């Protein structure tokens, strides 16, 4: 069985460590952990990971965020897959940092990447998406600056664990299905509590 995993983001070093590029960051980590690498192909950088008899086709669109639909539509057709085998990884300012929400369908929620994907799929919004909360700590009119901004130092401390959690969700999507993956992954995330736990753990490490 084969699955298409699309991580949304913008190409270019200036965007590499920004909130908007969480999709790229997750797929880079997944590929690295699986000892594979990306090749530049049509509309995207692409890698393939095999896990428990499943093949995950990891796609990072190189079309820029607002034109992501072109790459998604092309790779769905190229891999001969239905949207039920598609998972989009995207940032979400409506969720607190670190929160993960997986849904089987829905609107774009104002996200330009999702807007273009829905449009390019002939207004079909019946595809799976994993939304990663990046928070909304910005002043009115500064949304673009915020999502295109770098992670805070405290966010950077917690990102590796969150990325591992998302990679686990991707594997679950392919092995146990979307419904059970939603049950496993959709939970509240307390940023302050997790930060305290992280710092306590680091203090204990330093004492050893």
C-alpha positions as CSV (number, residue, x, y, z in Angstrom):
1,X,0.0,0.0,0.0
2,X,1.2,3.5,-0.9
3,X,0.6,6.9,0.8
4,X,1.3,10.4,-0.4
5,X,2.5,12.6,2.4
6,X,2.7,16.3,1.5
7,X,4.6,18.7,3.8
8,X,3.7,22.3,3.0
9,X,6.3,25.1,3.0
10,X,8.3,27.5,1.0
11,X,11.6,26.7,-0.8
12,X,14.7,28.6,0.0
13,X,17.1,28.9,2.9
14,X,15.4,32.1,4.2
15,X,12.3,30.1,4.9
16,X,13.9,26.9,6.3
17,X,13.4,27.5,10.0
18,X,10.1,29.4,9.9
19,X,6.7,28.4,11.4
20,X,5.1,28.2,7.9
21,X,7.6,25.5,7.0
22,X,6.7,22.9,9.6
23,X,5.6,20.5,6.8
24,X,9.1,20.6,5.2
25,X,10.8,20.2,8.7
26,X,8.7,17.1,9.5
27,X,9.4,15.4,6.2
28,X,13.2,16.2,6.4
29,X,13.2,14.6,9.9
30,X,11.3,11.6,8.7
31,X,13.6,11.0,5.7
32,X,16.7,11.5,7.8
33,X,15.5,9.0,10.5
34,X,14.8,6.5,7.6
35,X,18.3,6.9,6.1
36,X,16.8,8.2,2.8
37,X,17.1,11.5,1.0
38,X,15.1,13.8,-1.3
39,X,15.6,14.1,-5.1
40,X,14.4,17.2,-7.0
41,X,11.6,16.1,-9.3
42,X,8.7,17.8,-11.1
43,X,7.2,20.5,-8.9
44,X,8.7,19.0,-5.7
45,X,11.5,17.4,-3.8
46,X,10.5,13.8,-3.3
47,X,11.7,10.9,-1.1
48,X,10.3,7.4,-0.4
49,X,10.2,5.7,2.9
50,X,9.2,2.0,3.4
51,X,7.7,1.0,6.8
52,X,5.9,-2.3,7.7
53,X,5.1,-3.1,4.0
54,X,3.9,0.4,3.3
55,X,5.5,3.0,1.0
56,X,5.3,6.7,2.0
57,X,6.0,9.1,-0.8
58,X,7.2,12.3,0.9
59,X,6.6,15.4,-1.2
60,X,7.9,18.9,-0.5
61,X,6.3,21.2,-3.1
62,X,8.8,23.6,-4.6
63,X,6.0,25.8,-6.1
64,X,5.8,28.1,-3.0
65,X,3.1,27.8,-0.5
66,X,0.3,29.6,-2.3
67,X,0.7,27.3,-5.4
68,X,1.0,24.0,-3.5
69,X,-2.1,22.6,-5.3
70,X,-0.2,22.1,-8.6
71,X,2.3,19.7,-6.9
72,X,-0.3,17.9,-5.0
73,X,-2.5,17.3,-8.0
74,X,0.5,16.2,-10.1
75,X,1.8,13.7,-7.6
76,X,-1.6,12.2,-6.8
77,X,-2.0,11.4,-10.5
78,X,1.6,10.3,-11.0
79,X,1.4,7.8,-8.0
80,X,-2.2,6.8,-9.1
81,X,-3.6,7.5,-5.6
82,X,-7.0,8.5,-4.3
83,X,-7.3,11.4,-1.8
84,X,-8.0,8.8,0.9
85,X,-4.3,8.0,0.7
86,X,-3.2,11.6,0.9
87,X,-2.1,13.4,4.1
88,X,-1.2,17.1,4.1
89,X,0.9,18.5,6.9
90,X,0.3,22.2,7.5
91,X,0.8,24.9,10.1
92,X,-2.2,26.4,11.9
93,X,-2.4,29.7,13.8
94,X,-5.8,28.7,15.3
95,X,-4.1,26.1,17.5
96,X,-1.8,26.7,20.4
97,X,1.9,25.8,19.8
98,X,2.5,22.1,19.8
99,X,-1.1,21.0,19.3
100,X,-1.8,18.4,16.7
101,X,-5.2,18.0,15.0
102,X,-5.9,15.4,12.3
103,X,-9.1,15.6,10.2
104,X,-10.4,13.7,7.2
105,X,-11.8,16.7,5.4
106,X,-12.8,20.3,5.9
107,X,-12.2,23.8,4.7
108,X,-9.0,25.7,4.3
109,X,-9.3,27.8,7.4
110,X,-7.8,30.7,5.6
111,X,-4.6,28.9,4.9
112,X,-3.4,29.8,1.4
113,X,-1.7,26.5,0.8
114,X,-4.9,24.6,1.5
115,X,-7.0,27.0,-0.5
116,X,-4.9,26.3,-3.6
117,X,-4.9,22.5,-3.0
118,X,-8.7,22.5,-2.7
119,X,-9.0,24.6,-5.9
120,X,-6.6,22.4,-7.9
121,X,-8.4,19.3,-6.8
122,X,-11.6,20.6,-8.4
123,X,-12.9,22.0,-5.1
124,X,-12.6,18.7,-3.5
125,X,-11.8,19.1,0.3
126,X,-12.1,15.4,1.1
127,X,-8.5,14.8,2.0
128,X,-6.7,14.1,5.2
129,X,-4.8,16.9,6.9
130,X,-2.6,17.2,9.9
131,X,-2.6,20.6,11.4
132,X,0.3,21.6,13.7
133,X,-0.4,24.5,16.0
134,X,2.0,27.4,15.8
135,X,0.0,29.8,18.0
136,X,-1.1,33.3,17.3
137,X,1.2,35.6,19.3
138,X,1.1,38.5,16.9
139,X,-0.5,41.9,16.6
140,X,-3.4,42.5,14.2
141,X,-2.1,42.7,10.6
142,X,1.1,40.9,11.4
143,X,0.0,37.3,10.7
144,X,2.3,37.0,7.6
145,X,5.3,38.2,9.6
146,X,4.5,35.7,12.3
147,X,4.2,32.6,10.2
148,X,7.2,33.6,8.1
149,X,9.1,34.3,11.3
150,X,11.6,31.9,13.1
151,X,10.7,29.7,16.0
152,X,11.2,31.2,19.5
153,X,14.0,29.7,21.6
154,X,11.5,27.9,23.8
155,X,9.6,26.5,20.8
156,X,12.9,25.2,19.5
157,X,13.4,23.2,22.7
158,X,10.1,21.4,22.3
159,X,10.0,21.0,18.5
160,X,12.0,17.7,18.3
161,X,9.6,15.8,20.5
162,X,6.6,17.2,18.6
163,X,8.1,16.3,15.2
164,X,8.7,12.7,16.5
165,X,5.0,12.7,17.4
166,X,4.0,13.8,13.9
167,X,6.2,11.1,12.3
168,X,4.5,8.5,14.5
169,X,1.1,9.8,13.3
170,X,2.2,9.5,9.7
171,X,3.2,5.9,10.3
172,X,-0.1,5.2,12.0
173,X,-2.0,6.8,9.1
174,X,-0.5,4.1,6.9
175,X,-0.7,1.2,9.2
176,X,-3.9,1.6,11.3
177,X,-5.9,4.1,9.3
178,X,-7.0,7.7,9.7
179,X,-9.7,7.1,12.3
180,X,-7.4,5.4,14.9
181,X,-4.6,7.9,14.1
182,X,-7.0,10.7,15.0
183,X,-7.8,9.0,18.3
184,X,-4.1,8.5,19.1
185,X,-2.9,12.0,18.0
186,X,-5.7,14.6,18.6
187,X,-5.0,15.8,22.2
188,X,-4.4,19.0,24.1
189,X,-0.9,20.2,24.5
190,X,0.1,22.4,27.4
191,X,3.1,24.5,26.2
192,X,4.1,25.9,29.7
193,X,3.8,22.5,31.3
194,X,5.8,20.7,28.6
195,X,8.5,23.4,28.8
196,X,8.9,23.0,32.5
197,X,9.2,19.2,32.1
198,X,11.8,19.7,29.4
199,X,13.9,22.1,31.5
200,X,13.7,19.8,34.6
201,X,14.9,16.9,32.4
202,X,17.8,19.0,31.1
203,X,18.7,20.1,34.6
204,X,18.9,16.4,35.7
205,X,21.1,15.6,32.7
206,X,23.5,18.4,33.6
207,X,23.7,17.2,37.2
208,X,24.9,13.7,36.2
